[in-house]
Amino acid sequence: MYKISRVLLLLIWGSAGPAIAQVPPKAASATNATPRTIQSGTVRSETIQSGPMVGYSDMREVMLWVQTRQPARVQIRYYEPGNPTQARLTNEVRTEAKTAFTAHLLADQVEPGKKYVYDVLIEGRKASLPYPTRFQTQNLWQCRTDQLPAVG
C-alpha cells in the first residue's frame, strides 16, 4: 500500500516534489475567487464554497446544507414551481469559522409529496447558480395505500 501511495504522489508531483506541480490557469483562478455582486443584486456562486445540497427530505421538512467561503448570513427562499409569490423562508443562519462556514437550513413549511424550487440567499441577495435548485418532500404514506385490499 505504501509503495502505491508513493508512486501516486510521484506521478502527481513529479520527482522533485510539489514545487513543480502545474495547475491549469483556469483552475488556479477559480481557487482564488472572491465574492462579487453583479448589477441585478445577486451574489455570484463564488461566495459559496460547497452546496447547496439537500441533507434529508421528510414529509413535513427538508434540511438543506450550504458552505460559504467566509462568514455570511445565509437563508433559503423556497416555493412551489410557478408560484414564487407564495415563497417561504428558512431561519437565517450566520456561518462561522468554528463550524467551517456551514449552514444547516430547515425548510419546515412544506406539504407532503410536493416539489419545490429554492434560492440561496447570502447577505439577503440571491446567489446566482449555474444549475436549478429543487427538492421534493416525501409522500404521505403512513397507513395509506393506493389500492384497497382484496376482501376474501
N, C-alpha and C positions, 0 to 999 in steps of 0.2 A: 504494500500500500504506500509506504514511504517513497519508494522509487517512482511509482506512478505520479504521486503528487509533485515530486521534484521535477520529473520530465515535463509535466504540465506547466509548472512555473517557468521552466526554462523556455518552453515554447511561447508562453505569453510574454515574458520579459526579455527573452534573449539571454545570451550567456553573460552579459555584463550587468544584468540586474535591471531594475525598474527605470533607471535613468534613460535608457534608450527606447522604452516603450513608446509607440506612436499612437496618438489619438487623432482620429479624423477631425478636421477643423469644425465640421458641423456639430459633432458630438461634444467637442470642447466648449463651444459657445452655449450649448444647451445646459451644461452643468453649471455654468456661471450666470445663468439667467437671473434677473432681478424682477420683482413685481413692478408692473406698469399698468396704468389705466389707459383705456382708449376713449375717444371722444364721446361715445354713446353712454359713458358712465359704467361700463362693465370692467371687470378686472380680468386681465389675461390669465390663462391657465398656469402660467409660470409661478403664480402665487401659491399654487397647490403643489406640494411635494409628491403626494400619493393619493389615489382615490379620485373622486368619491367612489364608495363601494357599499353595496348592501351587506350588512352584517348578518341579519336574520330577518325573516318575514313570518309573521303570525297572522291570525285572523283580525286582530284589532290593533296591531302595532308593527312597525318596521324600524329596525335600527340601521342607521347609515353612518359611515365612517369616512373621515377626511383627515389628511395630514397636510399642514401648511409648512412653508419654508421658514417662517418666523412667527412671533406672536401675532395673533389676529383674532378678531371676533368672527365666528362662523355660525351660520344658520342655514336651514333648508326651507325653501318655499315649495310646497307640493300641491298638486291639483289633478283632477281627472282630465284626460286629454280633451282638448276642445273647450274647456271650461275654466280658463285662468282667473275669471272674476270670483270664483269660489275657492281661491287659494288659501291654504292654511300654512302656519309657520311652526317650526320646532322652536324649542327654547334656544336662546343664543348661548354659545359656548366660547370661552376665551382659551385659545391654545397657548400652551406654555412649554418652556424647555423641559421642565420636570416631568412632563407627560409626552415628551418627544413631539410636541406641537400637534397632537392628535385630538380630534373631537369626535365623540360618540353622540349622535343626534337621534332622538326618538320621535318618529312620526306616529303619534298616537291618536290622531283624529281621522281614522280611516275606517272603511267598511269592508267586511269580508268579501273575497272574490272580486275585488276591483283592481284596475290598473291605474297607476298614477304616473305623472311626469313630474320631475323635480328640478329645481335650480339651486345651485350652491351660492349662498350669499356670503361674501367676505367683506368685512367692514361695511356692511349694508348694501354692497353692489354685487350684481350678478357676475359670477365667474364665467368667462367665455370658454367653453369646452368644445373640442372638435368631434364630439360624438353625442348621441342622445342619452339622456339620463332618465331612467324609468325604474319603477318597481311594481310589484304585484303582491296583494295580500292573499293569504290562504283562504280557500273556500270554507264556508260554514258547513262542516261535515258531521259534527257530533250528533249522534242519534238520528241521522238523516241519510236517506238513500234516494236515488232517482227512481227506482222501481219498488213496487210493493212486493213483499214476499208472497210466494205462492201458498194458497190455503189448501190443505190437502186432506 
